[in-house]
Amino acid sequence: MTTFEEAAAKVKTLKASPSNDELLELYALYKQGTVGDNTTPKPGLLDPKGKAKWNAWDAKKGVSSADAKTQYIAKVEALVTKYGSA
């Protein structure tokens, strides 16, 4: 069984870059698993990338740290299967 830390390291070895949606999902699950619910102020209109990341993380509100880490590991494993790893 892959640990959360192993999955976080493994995702950096993917042979191809995941889609933006996949990256946002990974980001949101990572933040929810390590920080918890998003309590940061929402970025403004001049920061579309920051706003997308904020929205993705905020959508995970209420997911427990353990559940987010489990989902993150599963997502990384799916991406390794899809893209391969070095």
C-alpha positions in Angstrom: 0.0 0.0 0.0 1.4 3.4 -1.0 1.6 6.0 1.7 0.5 9.6 1.2 4.2 10.8 1.3 5.1 8.1 -1.3 2.3 9.2 -3.6 3.3 12.9 -3.3 6.8 11.9 -4.4 5.6 9.5 -7.1 3.4 12.1 -8.8 6.6 14.1 -9.6 7.9 11.3 -11.7 5.0 11.1 -14.2 6.2 10.8 -17.8 3.6 13.3 -19.0 1.9 16.2 -17.4 -1.6 15.5 -16.3 -4.5 17.8 -17.5 -5.3 21.0 -15.7 -8.4 19.3 -14.2 -6.3 16.4 -12.9 -3.7 18.8 -11.5 -6.4 20.8 -9.7 -7.9 17.6 -8.2 -4.4 16.6 -7.0 -3.8 20.1 -5.5 -7.2 20.2 -3.8 -6.8 16.7 -2.3 -3.2 17.4 -1.2 -4.2 20.7 0.5 -7.3 19.1 2.2 -5.2 16.2 3.4 -2.4 18.4 4.8 -4.1 21.6 5.8 -7.8 20.8 6.1 -10.7 23.1 5.1 -9.8 26.1 3.0 -10.0 29.2 5.2 -7.9 31.5 3.0 -9.4 34.6 1.3 -10.6 34.0 -2.3 -8.1 35.4 -4.9 -9.3 38.3 -7.0 -10.2 38.4 -10.7 -6.6 39.2 -11.7 -5.4 35.8 -10.4 -7.3 33.2 -12.5 -4.9 30.4 -11.6 -5.0 31.2 -7.9 -8.8 31.4 -8.1 -9.1 28.0 -9.9 -6.9 26.4 -7.2 -8.8 28.1 -4.4 -12.2 26.9 -5.9 -10.9 23.3 -6.3 -9.7 23.2 -2.7 -12.8 24.9 -1.4 -14.9 22.2 -3.1 -13.3 19.6 -0.8 -14.6 21.4 2.4 -15.8 18.9 4.9 -13.7 16.0 3.6 -11.6 14.5 6.4 -7.8 14.6 6.2 -7.7 10.8 6.1 -10.3 10.6 3.3 -8.5 13.3 1.3 -5.2 11.4 1.7 -6.8 8.1 0.6 -8.4 9.8 -2.4 -5.1 11.5 -3.3 -3.2 8.2 -3.2 -5.9 6.6 -5.5 -5.7 9.6 -7.9 -1.9 9.3 -8.1 -2.1 5.6 -8.7 -4.6 6.2 -11.5 -2.3 8.9 -13.1 0.7 6.6 -12.9 -1.3 3.9 -14.8 -2.5 6.5 -17.3 0.8 8.4 -17.9 3.5 6.0 -16.6 6.3 7.1 -14.3 10.0 7.4 -14.7 
